[in-house]
Amino acid sequence: MRLLRYLPRNTSIDFVGARWVGFAFTIVTVLASIVSLFVQGLNLGIDFTGGTLIEIRKQEAIDVASLRASLERLDFGEVAIQGSGDNKDALIRVQPRGGEADERAAQRAVVQVRGALGCSNQIRPLSSLPDNASGDLRATTMRFSIVAPESVSIDRLSAAFESAGYGGVIVVQNPDNANEAYAGFTPTGEAPTAEAVSEKVSAALGCSYRFTRVEAVGPKVSGELYFSGVIASVLAVLIIALYVAFRFEWQFGVSAIVATGHDVFVTVGMFSLFQLDFNLTAVAALLALAGYSINDTVVVFDRIREMRRKYKSKPLGELINLSVNQTLSRTILTSATTAIAILPLFLFGGATLFNFSAAMLFGIVIGTYSSIYVAGALLLYLPALGGADTGGQKAGARA
């Protein structure tokens, strides 16, 4: 059976002849990244700035403008809101005044945000009842704790459970805390999930949001994370270049560090240009991108080395063209399948995975371009490779 091919077996595209177009595009993207970083900077996430991060979800689309207006009335030093693709998720980043970002500050921030969104009552499932719970409550199979900013109303909580469709609910006051109550019931049919119960009862109490994540990072820790992230990214590129120089020749290492550094730097510029949240997840995407980019580049370099041994008298420019054309199908298909695997994360991963998947998709395109147009063509402007015909290399550079 013949192999399925999406590209002709023997393409003869003059990539070396078109290298000036590639170099011009590279210069434009690098300059755009530098300008954006200088003018706008990076939109540093909670990992690098400190503060409290709250992720919320709603059944219908979230009105970000209305949400921002509600939160800006609170006593926070900074409030940043990022919506998701389907507008049903939102990331709220708050910077408490005075730079506080410990667990207590996070709890206070959550209480304030809940109050501003009409979600003052916090409902959470109980795996076991405390010792001060009544005996009637122990006979139920699903139990919950409800905490309010002020004294809870037993009648209002009972009505909320009934309104949500859960009958036979027992609601009792916590004898040691007037702001907390316990509720429990035994489902008559198929048991609902605790999350579904919490969401429906919260809605019955006037809350249309679900709080899915809360994180707090201190200013000292955030500074250390930012420094470590920068060092990790730079070291990854340098070590990759050292490996290529050792595995091939030092000229290949120089070309690899330029191509891989270009891919990482331009992706950082993309974060700055679109003001995407730059956090530890973004650093993970950059490190993954560096590894992916060099993988494509090494395939091209290996073919160039193989062609040099086979055609010793050919100019380097012709060897680069031959090598890139022979690996073109593999390069494009690998990039396409990787992009297809990441696309669902980009479309349906929500706000948490959006930046990571966006960086990977953008990086795949840039990495594929640099492997084809930049990495190999740079060899024409470096000292002659070991055993190469210097005259032939110069002739290739003039092509």
N, C-alpha and C positions, 0 to 999 in steps of 0.2 A: 504494500500500500504506500502510495506516495505521501511524503510529509506535507502537511498543510503549511503553506508559505504566504505571508502577508506582504513581503517585499521580494523583488526579483533576486535571484541567486547571486548574480554578478553585477552589482551597480557600479557605476563609474563616475560618481559625483566628484567634482573638483573642490574638495573642502579646503585644500591649501590655497587654491586660487581665490577663494572667497573669504580667506582669513581676515582680511581688512574689514569686511562687514561685521564679522564676529568680534574683532577687536574694538570696533567703534561701538557696538552694542554693549560690550563689557565696560568700556569707559563711561558710557552714558549711565548704566545702572549703578556703577560705583559712585559716580559724582552725585546722582540722585540720592543715593543712600547717605553720603556724607552731608549733603545739604539738609536732608530731612532730620538726621541725627543732630546737626548743629542748630537748626531752627526749632524743631519740635521736641527732640530728645525721645527717650523711650518712655512709654506708659508703664512704669514699674508696677508690678503686682504686689499683693499683700506680703508675699514672701520676702520682697526686697525693701519695702517701705515700712513695714510694721503696721499694726492696726487690726481691725476685725473684718473678716469676710463672711458674708451671709448669702447663701444661695436659696432662692425661693422659687416656687412653681405654682402655676395657676391653671385651672381647667381651660379658660379662654385666654385670648391674647392679653398681655400685660401692656397697659398704657404707661410707657416709660416716662413721658413728660409729667403725667399726674403723679406717678410714683416718686419722681425726683422732687416735685413740689411738696409732697407730704413729708419727705425726709429732710429737706433743707430747713424746715422749721425747727428741727431738733438741734440740740446744743453739741454739734460735732464740728471738729476743726475742718474736716474734709469729707465729702460724700461723692463717690463715683459709682455709677450704675452702668452695667453692660448687659444688653439684651442678647438673646440667642436667635438662631435662625428662624424658628417657628414662633418667636415672641411669647412663648409660654414659660420660659425660664428667664431668670435675671440674677446677675451677680451684683450684690451691694457691698461696696468696700467703704468702710467708715474709719476715719482717723480721729479718735477721741482727743479732746483738747489736752495739752500737756504731754502728748506723745505716749499716753498709757496704752499698753497692749498686752496686759496680763490676763489671766483667766477671769478675774473679777470685772475688769474693764469690758471684756467680751460679753459677760453675762449682763452687765448694765446696758451695753449697746443693743443686745438682742431684745431686752425688755422694752427699751425705748422704741426700737423699730417695730416690734409687735404692737405696741400701743398706737403708733402712728398709722399702722395698717389695719387697725380694728381687730387685732389678734392677741389681745392681752391674756386670754386664757390659754395656758399651755397644757396640752393633753398628751400623756405618754402612757404606754402600756406597762403593766406591772407583771413581772414573772412570778413574784411572790408577794404576799401581803405583809405589811409591817405588823408588829405585835399588838399595836393599839387598835387594829381594825376589828369591827364587830363580827360576831359569829355568823349572822345572816349573809354577810358579804363573802365569807369563806366558802359558802355553798355554791357560788357562781363559778363559771369556767373562764370568762373573759373579764379582766379587771383593769381599771385605769386610774391614774392619778391626774387630778385637775388642779392646777395652781393658778390663782388670780392675783393681780396686783393689790387687791383689797379683799375684804371678806367675801367668800363665795356664797352664792344663793343656791340652796339645795333645790328649791322649787324650779329655778331657772335651768339648772343642770338637768333635772329630771325631764323637764319639758323639751330640752334640746335633744336628749337621747330618744325620746318618744317621736319627736319631729323627724329625726334621722332614720326612723323605722326600726328602732330597737326597743321592744317592749319588755316588761317585767324587770326594769332596771332598779337596782338598789343603790341609792346615793347616800353616803354618810359623811359627816364632818370629821376631819382629823382633829381629835380632841386636844392635840398639842400645837396645832397651827390653824388659826382661823382663816388663813389664805389658801388652805388646801382641802380638797375633798376626795373621797374614793368612790368610784362607781363600778358596778359589776352587773353582769347579766349572763344568762345561759341561752345561747341560740337554740331555736326550735328546729331549724332546718340545717342547711349547710353553713358551717361556721365562716363568717367573714374574716378577712385579715385584720390585724390590729391597726395597720396603717389606714385601711379603708374606714374603719370605725372612727379613728381620730380625725380623719379628713372630713367626714360627714358631720360629726358632732361640732367640729370647729366651724364649719359652714353654717350650721344651725345657730351657732352662737354669734354669727356675724363676720366670721373670718373666711375669706375666699382664697387665702394663700396657704401653701404648705412649705414649711421651712425644712429644706433637705440637707443643708450643710452649714456648719459654723466653725470658723477657724480663727485663732488669735496668734499673732506673731509679735514678739517684742522688738524694739528698735535695734538693740545690740545684736540679736540673733539675725535680724534681717540684713544688717550690714555685712555680717560674716558670710551669710548665704550668697549675697551679691558678689562679694570678692571671690568666693570659692567657685561660683558659676563662671565668672570671667576666666579665672585661671584654668578651670577644667576645659573650657572651650579652646583656649589658646594651646594648651598642652596637647589636646587631642590632635589638632592640626599639625603641630610640630612633630609629634611622635609618628604620625602617619607618614609625613615627609621623610623622616629618618628611615622608616621601614622600607619605603620605596627606593630611597637612595642605596640602601644596603642590598635590597633584592635585585635591583637593576644596576644603574649607574647614577652618580650624583646629579647629572643633568636631569634625569627623570625625577629625582627628589625635588629639585628646584621647581620644575614644571608642576609637580603634584601639589606643592605647598601653595603655589600661586592659584591654581585652579580650585583646590579645596577651600583655601582662605577666601577666594572670591565668592564661592557658593554660600559659605557661612555668613560672610559680611553682608552680602546683598539680601539674604534672608532676614538678618537683623534690621537692615534698612526697610524691608517690607513691614516689620513690626512697628517701626517708627512712623512710616508713611501713613499707615492705616490706624495707628494708635491702638493696636491690639495689646492686650494685657501681657506684659513680659514678666514671667515668673519662672519657677523651677521647672514647670512643665515645658516652657519654651526652651530652656537650656537643654532639657532632655531631647527635644526635637532637633536642636542644633547638633548635638552629639550624634544622634542617629543619622542625621543628614550628612555629616562629615564621613561617617562610615559608609553610607550608601554611595556617596559621590566618588570616593576613592575606589570603591569596588568596580564601578564602570570604567574608571580611568586606568586601573591596573589591567583590565582586560585588553584595552587598546594598546597599552605599553607592551604587554606580553606579545601581542601580535606584531608590533613594530620590531621587537627584538628577534622574533622568529623570521620575519621577512628580511632583516639585515643579514642573517646567516644564510638565507636561501638566495638572495639577490645582492651579492656583495658590491657589484659595480653600479647599482642604481642610485640616483641621487636621493637624499633623505626625504625631500618633498614628495617624490613619487612613492616611496615606501610608506609615508604617513597616509597618503591618499588610499593606497591599496589596503592598508591595515584597517583604517576607519570604515571603508566600504565593506570589507569582509566581516566586520563585527557590527555593522549597522543594524541588521535585523535583530540580533541578540540584544543590543542596547535598547532599541525602541520597544521590543516586546517585554523586556524586563521592566522597563519604566512604566509601560501601560498596565501590566498586571499588578504592579505595586500600587499604582494610583487607584486602580479599581478596588483593591483591598482597603484602601484608606478612605475612599469616597463615602461609604456608609457612616464612618465616624464623623466626617465633615458635615453630612446632611442630617444625621439623626443622633449624634453624640451629645447634643446639648451644649450649654455654655462651658462646662468643665473641659470638654475635649475639643472645642472648636479651634482654639489657638494652636494646639498641638497638630491637629489634622491639617489646618490651613498652612502651617509652616512646612509640614511634610509634603503636601501637594505642590506648593510653590517651589520647594527645594528640589523635588524630583525633576521638575521642568528645567530649572536652572542647572542642576547637576548633569542632566542629560546633554544640555547645550554645551556646557563647559568640557565635558568628556569628548564631544565630537569636534568642537571648533577651537577650543582654547588649549587644552593640555598638550595635544600632539604638536600643534602649530608653534608653540613656544620653543620646542626643541630646535627649530630652525635658527633661533637667535642666541643659542647657547654655544659654548665651545664644542668642537666636533666630538661626537661620541667615540669611545675607544674603538680603534680599528676602522673607523669610517673614512670615506674619501672626502677630505676637506673641500676639495673643489666641487664635488657633487653636492655637498651640503650647502655651499654658497649658491650653487646654481638653483637648488630647490628654494632657497630664501628669496631669490630674485624672481621666481615664477609668479 
